[in-house]
Amino acid sequence: MTTETRHRTDSETNPGAERAATTVLLDTNALMMPVELDVRVFEELDRLLAANADLVVPEPVVRELEKLSAGGGTEAVAASVGSDLAADRCRVVDAEETYADDAVVELAERGVDYVVTNDRPLRDRLLERSVRVIGIRGRNKLDITEP
């Protein structure tokens, strides 16, 4: 098998092997949407973007999910599921900021294509910085808001 053939085979069997076309950052409540709002976040992102997305989560978001999952009730369940989703489906990245929302803004300013959030104040901060935001529309669908 030639190197060229092997490379093609690797990228066909592992779509994430090549650089993703679209970088999508998810915040805390985006990862909690499956439980709290019955939103199939990853299916919705596939529907909206129709691209191989690099799903990114800041480390402070992971810490916030872990903290919330230690509580009780539906919020704790949603945070626990969100934590599992972040570990299984996303790439966790470091941020200088320690507060989750500030880390999202920091990384968005460094250059991402979209941020997924249902947090209105965070959404407004991002739109002011010309970042495209994906958020809930209707009952359980996501949609893009342009700055």
PASEBA-1860 file (N, C-alpha, C; in nm, 3 decimals):
! residues 147
1> MTTETRHR> 0.086/-0.118/0.000/0.000/0.000/0.000/0.089/0.123/0.000 ~ 0.066/0.213/-0.091/0.148/0.334/-0.098/0.106/0.431/0.010 ~ 0.193/0.527/0.036/0.162/0.629/0.135/0.037/0.707/0.095 ~ 0.026/0.738/-0.033/-0.092/0.813/-0.081/-0.220/0.734/-0.056 ~ -0.218/0.604/-0.087/-0.335/0.521/-0.066/-0.366/0.509/0.083 ~ -0.262/0.490/0.165/-0.283/0.478/0.308/-0.345/0.606/0.364 ~ -0.299/0.722/0.320/-0.355/0.849/0.368/-0.503/0.859/0.333 ~ -0.536/0.824/0.210/-0.676/0.832/0.169/-0.761/0.737/0.252
9> TDSETNPG> -0.713/0.617/0.276/-0.786/0.520/0.357/-0.806/0.571/0.498 ~ -0.700/0.630/0.560/-0.712/0.682/0.695/-0.816/0.793/0.703 ~ -0.817/0.883/0.607/-0.913/0.993/0.614/-1.055/0.947/0.585 ~ -1.070/0.841/0.506/-1.204/0.788/0.480/-1.260/0.717/0.602 ~ -1.176/0.646/0.675/-1.225/0.573/0.791/-1.229/0.659/0.916 ~ -1.156/0.770/0.918/-1.154/0.860/1.031/-1.170/1.002/0.980 ~ -1.296/1.047/0.962/-1.321/1.180/0.904/-1.252/1.293/0.980 ~ -1.225/1.276/1.108/-1.159/1.381/1.186/-1.010/1.385/1.165
17> AERAATTV> -0.955/1.293/1.084/-0.812/1.287/1.062/-0.761/1.410/0.988 ~ -0.841/1.469/0.903/-0.801/1.589/0.833/-0.856/1.710/0.906 ~ -0.798/1.827/0.882/-0.843/1.948/0.949/-0.990/1.974/0.917 ~ -1.065/2.003/1.021/-1.207/2.030/1.004/-1.227/2.163/0.933 ~ -1.332/2.170/0.856/-1.363/2.292/0.782/-1.424/2.400/0.871 ~ -1.490/2.361/0.978/-1.565/2.454/1.060/-1.534/2.430/1.208 ~ -1.496/2.536/1.280/-1.470/2.525/1.424/-1.592/2.575/1.499 ~ -1.646/2.489/1.584/-1.767/2.519/1.661/-1.736/2.504/1.809
25> LLDTNALM> -1.755/2.610/1.884/-1.730/2.610/2.027/-1.863/2.595/2.100 ~ -1.869/2.506/2.198/-1.991/2.483/2.274/-1.973/2.533/2.417 ~ -2.075/2.602/2.469/-2.068/2.648/2.607/-2.143/2.551/2.697 ~ -2.150/2.583/2.825/-2.209/2.494/2.925/-2.353/2.459/2.891 ~ -2.437/2.558/2.866/-2.578/2.526/2.845/-2.602/2.455/2.712 ~ -2.513/2.474/2.614/-2.526/2.400/2.488/-2.512/2.250/2.514 ~ -2.420/2.215/2.602/-2.398/2.074/2.633/-2.505/2.017/2.725 ~ -2.583/2.105/2.789/-2.693/2.061/2.875/-2.826/2.056/2.800
33> MPVELDVR> -2.831/2.110/2.677/-2.955/2.114/2.599/-3.021/1.979/2.576 ~ -2.943/1.872/2.555/-3.011/1.744/2.529/-3.107/1.703/2.641 ~ -3.071/1.729/2.766/-3.157/1.693/2.879/-3.258/1.803/2.909 ~ -3.210/1.927/2.916/-3.298/2.036/2.958/-3.401/2.076/2.853 ~ -3.365/2.069/2.724/-3.454/2.120/2.620/-3.489/2.016/2.513 ~ -3.444/1.894/2.533/-3.468/1.786/2.437/-3.418/1.823/2.297 ~ -3.298/1.883/2.292/-3.237/1.921/2.165/-3.125/1.822/2.134 ~ -3.127/1.768/2.015/-3.020/1.677/1.970/-2.911/1.764/1.908
41> VFEELDRL> -2.827/1.818/1.995/-2.731/1.921/1.956/-2.643/1.878/1.839 ~ -2.585/1.760/1.846/-2.491/1.719/1.743/-2.560/1.691/1.610 ~ -2.679/1.635/1.614/-2.756/1.615/1.491/-2.796/1.749/1.431 ~ -2.834/1.843/1.516/-2.871/1.976/1.468/-2.751/2.048/1.406 ~ -2.633/2.032/1.466/-2.514/2.094/1.408/-2.483/2.033/1.272 ~ -2.498/1.902/1.259/-2.478/1.837/1.129/-2.577/1.892/1.027 ~ -2.702/1.909/1.069/-2.806/1.961/0.979/-2.774/2.104/0.935 ~ -2.735/2.187/1.030/-2.710/2.328/1.001/-2.583/2.351/0.918
49> LAANADLV> -2.477/2.282/0.954/-2.347/2.315/0.897/-2.306/2.226/0.782 ~ -2.359/2.105/0.776/-2.326/2.011/0.668/-2.176/2.011/0.640 ~ -2.097/2.012/0.745/-1.952/2.015/0.730/-1.888/1.933/0.841 ~ -1.766/1.894/0.817/-1.690/1.826/0.919/-1.650/1.931/1.024 ~ -1.716/1.931/1.137/-1.694/2.035/1.238/-1.594/1.989/1.343 ~ -1.509/2.081/1.381/-1.417/2.062/1.493/-1.489/2.117/1.615 ~ -1.542/2.029/1.699/-1.620/2.070/1.816/-1.526/2.094/1.932 ~ -1.530/2.215/1.985/-1.435/2.260/2.086/-1.510/2.303/2.213
57> VPEPVVRE> -1.454/2.266/2.329/-1.509/2.307/2.458/-1.395/2.361/2.543 ~ -1.408/2.483/2.597/-1.303/2.535/2.685/-1.297/2.457/2.817 ~ -1.179/2.441/2.871/-1.160/2.371/2.998/-1.249/2.429/3.110 ~ -1.264/2.563/3.122/-1.352/2.615/3.227/-1.497/2.569/3.213 ~ -1.544/2.541/3.092/-1.679/2.488/3.072/-1.687/2.347/3.129 ~ -1.583/2.267/3.106/-1.581/2.131/3.161/-1.585/2.136/3.313 ~ -1.507/2.226/3.372/-1.507/2.239/3.519/-1.644/2.283/3.571 ~ -1.711/2.375/3.498/-1.844/2.421/3.539/-1.944/2.306/3.532
65> LEKLSAGG> -1.937/2.224/3.428/-2.026/2.108/3.416/-2.003/2.010/3.532 ~ -1.877/1.987/3.565/-1.846/1.895/3.676/-1.902/1.949/3.808 ~ -1.888/2.080/3.830/-1.940/2.142/3.952/-2.092/2.130/3.957 ~ -2.159/2.160/3.846/-2.306/2.153/3.842/-2.356/2.009/3.859 ~ -2.281/1.912/3.809/-2.325/1.773/3.817/-2.318/1.718/3.959 ~ -2.246/1.788/4.047/-2.236/1.744/4.187/-2.361/1.781/4.266 ~ -2.447/1.864/4.210/-2.570/1.905/4.278/-2.677/1.798/4.265 ~ -2.800/1.842/4.267/-2.911/1.748/4.256/-3.011/1.794/4.151
73> GTEAVAAS> -3.103/1.707/4.118/-3.212/1.741/4.028/-3.176/1.733/3.881 ~ -3.265/1.788/3.801/-3.251/1.784/3.656/-3.125/1.856/3.609 ~ -3.091/1.969/3.672/-2.971/2.042/3.633/-2.846/1.956/3.649 ~ -2.837/1.881/3.758/-2.722/1.794/3.780/-2.715/1.683/3.676 ~ -2.829/1.626/3.642/-2.834/1.522/3.538/-2.791/1.581/3.404 ~ -2.844/1.698/3.371/-2.809/1.764/3.245/-2.660/1.795/3.239 ~ -2.604/1.842/3.349/-2.461/1.873/3.355/-2.376/1.746/3.342 ~ -2.421/1.639/3.404/-2.348/1.512/3.395/-2.347/1.461/3.251
81> VGSDLAAD> -2.463/1.467/3.185/-2.471/1.427/3.044/-2.383/1.519/2.960 ~ -2.389/1.650/2.987/-2.306/1.746/2.914/-2.158/1.719/2.931 ~ -2.118/1.683/3.050/-1.978/1.650/3.077/-1.936/1.528/2.996 ~ -2.021/1.427/2.993/-1.992/1.307/2.914/-1.984/1.340/2.765 ~ -2.075/1.423/2.717/-2.073/1.462/2.575/-1.945/1.538/2.540 ~ -1.903/1.627/2.629/-1.781/1.703/2.605/-1.661/1.609/2.596 ~ -1.656/1.511/2.685/-1.544/1.417/2.686/-1.545/1.325/2.564 ~ -1.665/1.284/2.521/-1.677/1.187/2.412/-1.677/1.248/2.273
89> RCRVVDAE> -1.730/1.370/2.260/-1.756/1.423/2.125/-1.678/1.550/2.091 ~ -1.610/1.608/2.190/-1.547/1.739/2.168/-1.398/1.737/2.204 ~ -1.331/1.837/2.155/-1.190/1.859/2.189/-1.187/1.966/2.297 ~ -1.131/1.932/2.413/-1.123/2.026/2.524/-0.995/2.108/2.507 ~ -1.009/2.241/2.516/-0.895/2.331/2.497/-0.877/2.421/2.618 ~ -0.752/2.458/2.642/-0.718/2.549/2.751/-0.759/2.691/2.716 ~ -0.784/2.769/2.821/-0.814/2.911/2.805/-0.746/2.984/2.920 ~ -0.708/3.108/2.896/-0.649/3.188/3.003/-0.754/3.227/3.106
97> ETYADDAV> -0.874/3.260/3.059/-0.983/3.298/3.149/-1.030/3.176/3.228 ~ -1.070/3.196/3.353/-1.114/3.083/3.435/-1.266/3.074/3.444 ~ -1.337/3.184/3.424/-1.483/3.184/3.425/-1.530/3.135/3.288 ~ -1.624/3.041/3.286/-1.664/2.974/3.163/-1.705/3.070/3.051 ~ -1.793/3.167/3.081/-1.840/3.259/2.977/-1.724/3.343/2.922 ~ -1.635/3.388/3.011/-1.521/3.468/2.966/-1.426/3.384/2.880 ~ -1.412/3.256/2.914/-1.329/3.167/2.833/-1.389/3.146/2.694 ~ -1.521/3.136/2.688/-1.589/3.122/2.559/-1.562/3.246/2.473
105> VELAERGV> -1.577/3.364/2.531/-1.552/3.489/2.457/-1.406/3.497/2.415 ~ -1.316/3.463/2.505/-1.172/3.466/2.474/-1.140/3.379/2.352 ~ -1.187/3.256/2.355/-1.158/3.165/2.245/-1.230/3.206/2.116 ~ -1.350/3.260/2.131/-1.424/3.307/2.013/-1.348/3.421/1.945 ~ -1.289/3.508/2.025/-1.214/3.621/1.970/-1.086/3.574/1.901 ~ -1.033/3.459/1.943/-0.914/3.404/1.879/-0.947/3.344/1.743 ~ -1.076/3.316/1.720/-1.116/3.268/1.590/-1.184/3.133/1.590 ~ -1.314/3.135/1.599/-1.396/3.017/1.576/-1.503/3.058/1.476
113> DYVVTNDR> -1.562/2.960/1.412/-1.664/2.992/1.314/-1.800/3.018/1.379 ~ -1.830/2.941/1.484/-1.959/2.953/1.552/-1.942/2.923/1.701 ~ -2.031/2.981/1.782/-2.043/2.942/1.922/-2.186/2.897/1.943 ~ -2.203/2.781/2.008/-2.336/2.731/2.039/-2.366/2.768/2.183 ~ -2.473/2.845/2.202/-2.515/2.885/2.336/-2.662/2.921/2.334 ~ -2.725/2.906/2.448/-2.862/2.951/2.467/-2.866/3.056/2.578 ~ -2.750/3.108/2.614/-2.733/3.208/2.718/-2.741/3.346/2.652 ~ -2.849/3.418/2.678/-2.874/3.545/2.610/-2.765/3.649/2.634
121> PLRDRLLE> -2.720/3.673/2.759/-2.613/3.772/2.779/-2.483/3.732/2.707 ~ -2.450/3.603/2.708/-2.330/3.557/2.638/-2.349/3.574/2.487 ~ -2.465/3.540/2.437/-2.494/3.556/2.295/-2.475/3.701/2.253 ~ -2.526/3.794/2.333/-2.513/3.936/2.301/-2.367/3.980/2.300 ~ -2.289/3.931/2.397/-2.145/3.963/2.400/-2.076/3.914/2.273 ~ -2.111/3.794/2.232/-2.049/3.736/2.113/-2.088/3.810/1.986 ~ -2.216/3.842/1.973/-2.263/3.914/1.855/-2.197/4.053/1.845 ~ -2.176/4.119/1.960/-2.107/4.248/1.962/-1.964/4.235/1.910
129> RSVRVIGI> -1.908/4.116/1.921/-1.771/4.090/1.876/-1.768/4.024/1.737 ~ -1.880/4.029/1.669/-1.893/3.975/1.532/-1.872/3.825/1.523 ~ -1.917/3.753/1.627/-1.910/3.607/1.627/-2.048/3.552/1.596 ~ -2.055/3.458/1.502/-2.182/3.393/1.469/-2.221/3.299/1.583 ~ -2.349/3.302/1.618/-2.399/3.225/1.731/-2.506/3.128/1.684 ~ -2.498/3.006/1.734/-2.601/2.907/1.709/-2.678/2.889/1.838 ~ -2.810/2.904/1.830/-2.893/2.893/1.948/-3.027/2.829/1.915 ~ -3.105/2.810/2.018/-3.234/2.742/2.005/-3.334/2.829/1.929
137> RGRNKLDI> -3.410/2.765/1.842/-3.521/2.829/1.772/-3.638/2.733/1.780 ~ -3.751/2.783/1.819/-3.867/2.695/1.833/-3.849/2.603/1.952 ~ -3.903/2.484/1.941/-3.900/2.390/2.055/-3.766/2.320/2.072 ~ -3.712/2.265/1.962/-3.591/2.186/1.978/-3.501/2.188/1.855 ~ -3.501/2.298/1.786/-3.416/2.315/1.669/-3.314/2.426/1.695 ~ -3.201/2.416/1.630/-3.099/2.519/1.640/-3.100/2.603/1.512 ~ -3.057/2.728/1.526/-3.048/2.816/1.412/-2.929/2.911/1.433 ~ -2.881/2.968/1.323/-2.765/3.058/1.327/-2.812/3.201/1.332
145> TEP> -2.748/3.279/1.422/-2.770/3.423/1.428/-2.640/3.490/1.383 ~ -2.651/3.570/1.278/-2.536/3.644/1.226/-2.521/3.774/1.304 ~ -2.397/3.819/1.323/-2.376/3.948/1.394/-2.433/4.065/1.316
END
